């Protein structure tokens, strides 16, 4: 069923788990992710990122995303991931997305607050949930994030979100979800990730008092082990974005299949279905990792 993200986040807070938020830039990924969520019996958000416009235009993939969400046996929000400008976010609103990430993290704090607050006021009456970002999210996959080259990853702490700023931001903007930087990166990790759990806990506790309807989320969960994910959940994270680990998992399997075929023909349709099945397996595990007890 198609829902907005707000209701899902409230349930995640009540029951102390995190929602999986996964990008779906083509039909096979959509199938993989929806089937995975139904297998686990958990809701999720399916995402289109502004940075994926060179893969598929929003207006082309949106009808498929919405149809899959409506027919799903679990709650599904159709979410815009990292919408960097107002016009693009409004394209998602017009296309029927139930949730929008209006990412103004590249602006100074005051401007980020002002622009986000105005956007929340405009789309909330439409039943659309809003995610924002505070703190710079480093990137380890060039072109993964619009306009970013690979970040300097020598000291991730320089990207961290200030807990006091997070509490203020949540209180003033009333966003449903706030993405923060505490040691994750977009893409894969060069070294073993080490998340700042006390920082997460401090932001969570401060936001429970100042803005109880705003929920913490982390991007860049590919490469985080289950223990780290569940510790972050215990400390208050209610949504994890996941994509790179799943999106890259199929390539080695496809290569092996092609090499083993030798001179025999390989059907593209079979390769596509094989890739879908590999992604489904990874999505199932990612969703389970975010739900203690699964």
C-alpha positions as CSV (number, residue, x, y, z in Angstrom):
1,X,0.0,0.0,0.0
2,X,1.2,3.5,-0.8
3,X,1.8,5.6,2.4
4,X,3.8,8.6,3.4
5,X,7.0,8.1,5.4
6,X,5.7,9.9,8.5
7,X,3.4,7.1,9.5
8,X,6.1,4.5,9.0
9,X,8.6,6.5,11.1
10,X,6.1,6.8,13.9
11,X,5.7,3.0,13.9
12,X,9.4,2.6,13.8
13,X,9.8,4.8,16.8
14,X,7.1,3.0,18.8
15,X,8.6,-0.4,18.1
16,X,12.3,0.6,18.0
17,X,13.4,-0.5,14.6
18,X,14.6,1.3,11.4
19,X,13.0,1.5,8.0
20,X,15.0,0.5,4.9
21,X,15.1,3.2,2.3
22,X,16.3,1.8,-1.1
23,X,16.8,3.3,-4.5
24,X,15.0,1.7,-7.4
25,X,16.2,3.1,-10.7
26,X,14.7,0.4,-12.9
27,X,12.0,-2.3,-13.1
28,X,14.2,-5.2,-11.9
29,X,15.4,-3.3,-8.8
30,X,11.8,-2.4,-8.1
31,X,10.8,-6.0,-8.2
32,X,13.7,-7.1,-6.1
33,X,13.1,-4.5,-3.4
34,X,9.3,-4.9,-3.2
35,X,9.5,-8.7,-3.2
36,X,12.2,-8.5,-0.5
37,X,10.0,-6.3,1.7
38,X,7.0,-8.6,1.3
39,X,9.2,-11.6,2.1
40,X,10.3,-10.0,5.4
41,X,6.9,-8.5,6.1
42,X,8.3,-5.0,6.6
43,X,7.5,-1.6,5.1
44,X,10.1,0.5,3.3
45,X,10.7,3.5,1.1
46,X,11.5,3.1,-2.6
47,X,13.6,6.0,-3.8
48,X,14.5,8.0,-6.9
49,X,17.6,10.2,-6.5
50,X,18.1,13.4,-8.4
51,X,21.6,12.1,-9.1
52,X,20.0,9.1,-11.0
53,X,18.4,11.3,-13.7
54,X,21.1,10.1,-16.1
55,X,19.9,6.6,-15.5
56,X,16.2,7.2,-15.7
57,X,14.1,10.4,-15.7
58,X,11.9,10.9,-12.7
59,X,8.7,11.1,-14.8
60,X,9.5,7.8,-16.5
61,X,10.1,5.7,-13.4
62,X,7.6,7.4,-11.1
63,X,4.5,5.6,-12.5
64,X,6.1,2.2,-12.0
65,X,7.2,3.1,-8.5
66,X,3.7,4.3,-7.5
67,X,2.0,1.2,-9.1
68,X,4.4,-1.2,-7.2
69,X,3.8,0.7,-4.0
70,X,0.0,0.7,-4.3
71,X,-0.1,-3.1,-5.0
72,X,2.5,-4.0,-2.4
73,X,1.4,-6.2,0.6
74,X,3.4,-4.0,3.0
75,X,3.5,-0.2,3.5
76,X,5.6,1.6,0.9
77,X,6.5,5.3,0.6
78,X,7.6,6.6,-2.8
79,X,10.4,8.9,-1.8
80,X,12.6,11.4,-3.6
81,X,16.2,10.9,-2.4
82,X,18.5,14.0,-2.3
83,X,16.4,16.5,-4.2
84,X,18.9,19.4,-4.4
85,X,16.7,22.1,-5.8
86,X,13.1,23.3,-5.4
87,X,12.1,22.8,-9.0
88,X,13.2,19.1,-9.0
89,X,11.4,18.5,-5.8
90,X,8.3,19.9,-7.2
91,X,8.6,17.6,-10.2
92,X,8.4,14.7,-7.7
93,X,5.4,16.3,-5.9
94,X,3.6,16.5,-9.3
95,X,4.6,13.0,-10.1
96,X,2.8,11.7,-7.0
97,X,5.7,11.0,-4.6
98,X,4.5,10.6,-1.0
99,X,7.8,11.7,0.5
100,X,10.5,14.2,-0.5
101,X,14.1,14.7,0.7
102,X,14.7,18.4,0.2
103,X,18.5,18.4,0.6
104,X,19.9,21.9,1.4
105,X,22.9,20.6,3.4
106,X,25.2,22.4,1.0
107,X,23.9,25.8,2.4
108,X,24.8,27.4,5.7
109,X,22.7,26.4,8.7
110,X,20.4,29.5,8.6
111,X,19.6,29.2,4.9
112,X,19.1,25.4,5.2
113,X,16.6,26.0,8.0
114,X,14.7,28.8,6.2
115,X,14.4,26.9,2.9
116,X,13.5,23.6,4.5
117,X,10.9,25.2,6.8
118,X,9.2,26.9,3.9
119,X,9.1,23.6,1.9
120,X,7.6,21.7,4.9
121,X,4.9,24.3,5.3
122,X,4.0,24.1,1.6
123,X,3.9,20.3,1.1
124,X,2.7,19.0,4.5
125,X,-1.0,19.9,3.7
126,X,-0.7,17.7,0.7
127,X,0.1,14.6,2.9
128,X,3.7,14.6,1.8
129,X,6.4,13.8,4.4
130,X,9.8,15.7,4.3
131,X,13.3,14.6,4.9
132,X,16.2,17.1,5.3
133,X,20.0,16.7,5.8
134,X,22.3,18.5,8.2
135,X,26.0,18.0,8.1
136,X,28.0,17.2,5.0
137,X,27.7,13.6,3.9
138,X,31.1,12.4,2.5
139,X,31.2,10.5,-0.8
140,X,33.3,7.4,-1.8
141,X,31.7,6.8,-5.1
142,X,32.2,9.5,-7.7
143,X,29.0,10.6,-9.5
144,X,27.0,8.9,-6.7
145,X,26.1,12.3,-5.4
146,X,25.3,15.1,-7.8
147,X,28.2,17.5,-8.2
148,X,30.5,15.7,-5.9
149,X,33.9,14.1,-6.6
150,X,35.3,11.6,-4.1
151,X,35.5,13.2,-0.7
152,X,38.6,13.4,1.4
153,X,38.0,10.4,3.8
154,X,41.1,10.8,5.9
155,X,39.1,12.3,8.8
156,X,35.4,11.7,8.7
157,X,34.8,13.7,11.9
158,X,35.1,16.9,10.0
159,X,31.8,16.1,8.3
160,X,29.9,15.3,11.5
161,X,26.6,17.0,12.4
162,X,26.6,19.2,15.4
163,X,24.0,17.7,17.9
164,X,22.9,21.2,19.1
165,X,22.4,22.3,15.4
166,X,20.4,19.1,14.8
167,X,18.1,19.7,17.7
168,X,17.6,23.3,16.7
169,X,17.0,22.3,13.0
170,X,14.4,19.7,13.9
171,X,12.6,22.1,16.3
172,X,12.4,24.9,13.8
173,X,11.7,23.0,10.5
174,X,9.4,20.2,11.8
175,X,10.8,17.8,9.2
176,X,9.7,14.2,9.5
177,X,13.2,12.8,9.0
178,X,16.7,14.3,9.5
179,X,19.7,12.7,7.8
180,X,22.8,13.3,9.8
181,X,26.5,12.6,9.4
182,X,28.2,10.5,12.1
183,X,30.7,8.4,10.2
184,X,28.9,6.9,7.2
185,X,29.7,7.6,3.6
186,X,27.9,7.3,0.3
187,X,29.2,4.3,-1.6
188,X,31.5,1.7,-0.1
189,X,34.0,2.0,2.7
190,X,37.8,2.0,2.4
191,X,38.3,1.2,6.0
192,X,36.1,-0.4,8.7
193,X,33.3,2.1,9.5
194,X,33.2,3.5,13.0
195,X,30.0,5.4,13.8
196,X,29.9,8.0,16.6
197,X,27.2,6.3,18.7
198,X,27.3,8.9,21.6
199,X,26.6,11.6,19.0
200,X,23.6,9.7,17.6
201,X,22.3,9.2,21.2
202,X,22.7,12.9,22.1
203,X,20.9,14.0,18.9
204,X,18.1,11.5,19.5
205,X,17.6,12.5,23.1
206,X,17.6,16.2,22.3
207,X,15.2,15.8,19.5
208,X,12.8,13.7,21.6
209,X,12.3,16.8,23.7
210,X,12.4,19.5,21.1
211,X,10.9,17.8,18.1
212,X,9.5,14.4,18.9
213,X,8.0,14.0,15.4
214,X,11.4,14.3,13.7
215,X,13.3,11.0,13.4
216,X,17.0,10.4,12.8
217,X,18.2,8.7,9.6
218,X,21.6,7.6,8.2
219,X,22.6,7.3,4.6
220,X,25.4,5.1,3.5
221,X,24.6,1.8,5.2
222,X,26.3,-0.4,2.6
223,X,29.2,-2.0,4.4
224,X,27.9,-1.6,8.0
225,X,27.6,-4.9,9.8
226,X,24.4,-5.9,11.5
227,X,25.8,-5.3,15.0
228,X,26.6,-1.7,14.1
229,X,23.3,-1.1,12.5
230,X,21.4,-2.5,15.5
231,X,23.4,-0.4,17.9
232,X,22.5,2.7,15.9
233,X,18.9,1.6,16.1
234,X,19.1,1.3,19.8
235,X,20.5,4.8,20.0
236,X,17.7,6.2,18.0
237,X,18.2,5.9,14.2
238,X,14.8,5.2,12.5
239,X,15.7,5.0,8.8
240,X,18.8,3.7,6.9
241,X,19.4,4.4,3.2
242,X,20.9,1.4,1.4
243,X,21.7,0.9,-2.2
244,X,25.4,0.5,-3.3
245,X,25.9,-2.9,-1.7
246,X,22.8,-4.3,-3.4
247,X,23.4,-2.5,-6.7
248,X,27.0,-3.8,-7.1
249,X,26.3,-7.3,-5.8
250,X,25.0,-8.6,-9.1
251,X,28.0,-7.8,-11.3
252,X,30.3,-10.6,-10.1
253,X,27.5,-13.2,-10.5
254,X,26.7,-12.0,-14.0
255,X,30.4,-12.0,-15.0
256,X,30.8,-15.6,-13.7
257,X,27.7,-16.6,-15.7
258,X,28.9,-15.1,-18.9
259,X,32.5,-16.5,-18.6
260,X,31.1,-20.0,-17.8
261,X,28.9,-19.8,-21.0
262,X,32.0,-19.7,-23.1
263,X,31.0,-19.6,-26.8
264,X,27.4,-20.4,-26.0
265,X,24.9,-17.5,-26.3
266,X,23.7,-15.8,-23.1
267,X,20.2,-14.4,-23.0
268,X,20.0,-10.8,-21.7
269,X,16.6,-11.5,-20.2
270,X,18.1,-14.3,-18.1
271,X,20.9,-12.1,-17.0
272,X,18.4,-9.4,-15.9
273,X,16.4,-11.9,-13.9
274,X,19.6,-13.3,-12.3
275,X,20.6,-9.7,-11.3
276,X,17.1,-9.1,-9.8
277,X,17.4,-12.3,-7.7
278,X,20.8,-11.4,-6.4
279,X,19.6,-7.9,-5.5
280,X,16.5,-9.4,-3.8
281,X,18.7,-11.6,-1.5
282,X,20.8,-8.6,-0.5
283,X,17.7,-6.4,0.1
284,X,16.1,-9.1,2.3
285,X,19.2,-9.2,4.5
286,X,19.5,-5.4,4.6
287,X,15.9,-5.1,5.7
288,X,16.3,-7.8,8.4
289,X,19.4,-6.1,9.7
290,X,17.4,-3.0,10.6
291,X,14.7,-4.9,12.6
292,X,15.9,-6.5,15.9
293,X,14.6,-10.0,16.2
294,X,14.4,-10.7,12.4
